[in-house]
Amino acid sequence: MNFILGNSLWGVSMILFIWQFIFVSDVNRNFDIAGRSQNYMFGFVYWGSKAIILFADTINTTTVGIVAYLMMFIVFTAGFISVSNKTIKRTNTDLKF
């Protein structure tokens, strides 16, 4: 349940990003929604562009955005699993007499 709650803002923002930059033309794009969905992933854009350079000759900003969102998901998932494992280990050691 906590994993779903932690990723809810990520999921909504990624859906808005895909909607605004893949399914909507430039003329009909809502700049408020598009801007907010881009601002959410700015911390991972640098690493997303570095990952794209490994596999492609040119950089497409929409592709970098999607890769940045996927990197955010991987980092959050790794952190969630790490904390969950520490909690389980601590609980198991507390139960030993």
C-alpha positions in Angstrom: 0.0 0.0 0.0 2.8 2.4 0.9 4.5 1.7 -2.4 1.4 2.6 -4.4 0.9 5.8 -2.3 4.6 6.8 -2.8 4.3 6.4 -6.5 0.9 7.9 -7.0 2.2 11.4 -7.7 4.9 9.9 -10.0 2.2 8.0 -11.9 -0.1 10.9 -12.3 2.7 13.2 -13.5 4.0 10.6 -16.0 0.5 10.1 -17.4 0.1 13.8 -17.8 3.5 14.1 -19.5 2.7 11.3 -22.0 -0.7 12.8 -22.7 0.6 16.3 -23.3 3.8 15.4 -25.3 2.8 12.3 -27.2 -1.0 12.5 -27.8 -1.6 16.3 -28.0 -0.3 18.5 -30.8 1.8 21.5 -30.0 -1.0 23.9 -30.9 -3.5 22.2 -28.5 -1.0 21.6 -25.6 -2.0 23.0 -22.2 1.2 24.7 -21.0 0.3 24.6 -17.3 -0.2 20.8 -17.3 2.9 20.3 -19.6 5.0 22.5 -17.5 4.1 20.9 -14.2 4.7 17.4 -15.6 8.2 18.5 -16.8 9.1 20.2 -13.6 8.5 17.0 -11.6 11.2 15.1 -13.5 13.8 17.9 -13.8 16.1 16.2 -11.2 16.6 13.2 -13.5 16.8 14.9 -16.9 20.6 15.0 -16.8 20.9 11.3 -16.2 18.1 10.5 -18.7 20.0 12.4 -21.4 23.2 10.6 -20.5 21.3 7.2 -20.8 19.9 8.3 -24.2 23.3 9.2 -25.6 24.4 5.6 -25.0 21.8 4.2 -27.3 21.0 7.0 -29.9 22.8 9.6 -31.9 20.2 12.3 -31.4 18.4 13.4 -28.2 14.6 13.7 -28.4 13.3 15.7 -25.4 10.1 13.5 -25.1 12.3 10.4 -24.9 14.5 11.9 -22.3 11.4 12.8 -20.2 10.1 9.2 -20.3 13.6 7.8 -19.5 13.9 10.3 -16.6 10.5 9.2 -15.3 11.6 5.5 -15.5 14.8 6.3 -13.6 12.8 8.0 -10.9 10.7 4.9 -10.6 13.8 2.7 -10.4 15.3 4.9 -7.7 12.1 5.0 -5.6 11.6 1.3 -5.9 15.2 0.5 -4.9 14.9 2.8 -1.9 11.5 1.3 -0.9 12.9 -2.2 -1.1 16.0 -1.2 0.9 14.0 0.3 3.7 11.5 -2.6 3.7 14.4 -5.1 4.1 15.9 -3.1 6.9 12.5 -3.0 8.7 12.0 -6.7 8.3 15.6 -7.5 9.6 15.1 -5.2 12.5 11.8 -6.8 13.4 13.3 -10.3 13.2 16.2 -9.4 15.4 13.9 -7.8 18.0 11.9 -11.0 18.3 14.9 -13.1 19.2 15.4 -13.7 22.9 
